[in-house]
Amino acid sequence: MKKSITPNQIKESNRNLIYQYIYKNPGVSQLDITYHLHLSRPTVTTNLSSLEEDGLIEKSGQIDTEYVGRKASAYSIVSDYRVGIGVEILKNEVKINAVNLYGQKIERLTFSISYENTDVYYHEVSNRILEFKDSLHIKEEQLLGIGFAMQALVSPDHRTIIYGKILSCTGLTIDAFTKYLPYPCSFIHDADSAAISELWVSPELSDAFYLSLSKHLGASIISKGKLLEGKHGHCSTIEHIQMEKDGKLCYCGKHGCMETLCSLSALLGEESLDKFFKKKKNGDKEAEKRWNSYLAELARAINMLHLIYDTDFILGGYITPYLTKQDIQILHELINEMTPFEEESDFIQISKMPKHNISIGAALPYIQEFLNIHSSRAQ
């Protein structure tokens, strides 16, 4: 038997509908809300007053109306009513980003520190996060949570590192940070974090294979608008697919993994991206040869993965700003020479969110959770 809807549920539903409409249509008038949501004017008026009083929305100007000399108030959400913080933990530095309810960067901070699996390290990083928060005058109740993007595989509950060879942090629990941070905290795989950022800026994205081409190779599979996590937390760890039996040694201890051929470490060694592409731009033959070899290996890897999962591929990571349309065209041509199923249209694209996507993506689950709460409707 279907449960009846209570008056309180109807009120809450109307409030959430109005909040979501203003979120998606900033600078909207009361009349527009009434018309588009098919709600009575008194209902809209009451809820606007309540939302404004609670600090969720604000008047953001005035709008011309059909009545001469009269203007209507424009309403927008208070974008920093709640804030999320994302932290990217790397071997020799930490990147921090604070984002508002639109996922927009409020401020970011990068500082050098060598990773150590010690209490001293976690205490120092936690203190820097708290100092960063305080510098932005973020109140205690404003901060939804802190996400830590790790170069490691994470348990399904996002509390434990289940495989952390790069940082030697296997077995690390989120308690190492929550000991010093009185906020909800969670771990997230850095490639998943980047893919979440991609979904945020491309909400229409349904299915895709996201490749993170950074110092280390990573991937995330997007299916029906969500990330696939797998049964044991190591879904889409394509970096450890063996491509050459007697190839270079991978950090996992095996030889010839995709990591050894398609990561930026394979392309650059200890050289910086800027230095490498500057040499390539200036016509350096050796740099050009290395780049062509890298594209050939990347094409081989994408072809293999595309045969398994027939979907679009998104290339992200630190290499993204350097990729050109010509590079993507070369990848398509190389793949079409290998595959028995030549594509009629291009299926490889460059990420729409190339900068700071990992630390931003680590904060976004907290933002999304807040918005989901305020988008619920009485059934």
Secondary structure, DSSP 8 states (H G I E B T S, - for coil): ------HHHHHHHHHHHHHHHHHHSTTEEHHHHHHHHT--HHHHHHHHHHHHHTTSEEEEEEEE-SSTT-EEEEEEE-TTSSEEEEEEE-SSEEEEEEE-TTS-EEEEEEEE----SSHHHHHHHHHHHHHHHHHTT--GGGEEEEEEEESSEE-TTSSBEEE-TTTT-TT-BTHHHHTT--S-EEEEEHHHHHHHHHHHH-TT--SEEEEEESSSEEEEEEETTEE---SSS-TT-GGG-BS-TT--B-TTS-BSBTHHHHSHHHHHTT--HHHHHHHHHTT-HHHHHHHHHHHHHHHHHHHHHHHHS-SEEEEESTTGGG--HHHHHHHHHHHHHH-SS--SS--EEE-S--SSHHHHHHHHHHHHHHHHHTT----
